[in-house]
Amino acid sequence: MDPGSLFAGVLFGSVGMAYMVYGKKQQNYTALLSGLGLCGLPYLISNLLFLSIISIALIVLPFIIKSG
């Protein structure tokens, strides 16, 4: 694991934790599931590019579903 992947994992995991807390308090299951995905994704994907693309998609997903 290189330092870039480690930093990205910590960053996206932190965002995922915030999404999980928000989703649980507001009963927004899209945000809750996105948060769970963001927390678990760094353990499954070690490639920095794929990790970043999928994580950004999970970050944007609740906004797309909410406005759509």
C-alpha positions as CSV (number, residue, x, y, z in Angstrom):
1,M,0.0,0.0,0.0
2,D,1.5,3.3,-1.1
3,P,1.1,6.6,0.8
4,G,-1.3,8.0,-1.7
5,S,-3.8,5.1,-1.3
6,L,-3.4,5.3,2.5
7,F,-4.2,9.0,2.5
8,A,-7.1,8.5,0.1
9,G,-8.5,5.7,2.2
10,V,-8.4,7.9,5.3
11,L,-10.0,10.8,3.5
12,F,-12.8,8.9,1.9
13,G,-13.3,6.9,5.1
14,S,-13.8,10.1,7.0
15,V,-16.3,11.4,4.5
16,G,-18.0,8.0,4.7
17,M,-18.3,8.2,8.5
18,A,-19.9,11.7,8.1
19,Y,-22.4,10.3,5.6
20,M,-23.2,7.4,7.9
21,V,-23.9,9.7,10.8
22,Y,-26.0,12.1,8.7
23,G,-27.9,9.2,7.1
24,K,-28.7,7.6,10.4
25,K,-29.9,10.9,12.0
26,Q,-32.0,12.0,9.0
27,Q,-33.1,8.5,8.1
28,N,-31.7,9.0,4.6
29,Y,-30.8,5.5,3.6
30,T,-29.0,6.6,0.4
31,A,-26.5,8.6,2.4
32,L,-26.2,5.8,5.0
33,L,-25.4,3.2,2.4
34,S,-23.0,5.5,0.6
35,G,-21.2,6.1,3.8
36,L,-20.9,2.4,4.4
37,G,-19.6,2.0,1.0
38,L,-17.1,4.7,1.4
39,C,-15.8,3.2,4.7
40,G,-15.4,-0.3,3.3
41,L,-14.1,0.5,-0.2
42,P,-10.5,1.3,0.7
43,Y,-10.2,-2.2,2.1
44,L,-11.3,-3.8,-1.2
45,I,-9.6,-1.5,-3.8
46,S,-5.9,-0.8,-3.7
47,N,-5.6,1.1,-7.0
48,L,-5.7,4.8,-6.3
49,L,-7.4,5.8,-9.6
50,F,-10.2,3.3,-9.2
51,L,-10.6,4.1,-5.5
52,S,-10.9,7.8,-6.3
53,I,-13.4,7.4,-9.1
54,I,-15.7,5.0,-7.2
55,S,-15.5,7.1,-4.0
56,I,-16.3,10.3,-5.8
57,A,-19.3,8.6,-7.4
58,L,-20.5,7.4,-4.0
59,I,-20.1,11.0,-2.6
60,V,-22.2,12.5,-5.4
61,L,-24.8,9.7,-5.5
62,P,-27.0,11.0,-2.6
63,F,-27.2,14.4,-4.3
64,I,-28.2,12.9,-7.6
65,I,-30.9,10.7,-6.1
66,K,-32.2,13.5,-3.9
67,S,-32.6,16.0,-6.7
68,G,-33.9,13.4,-9.3
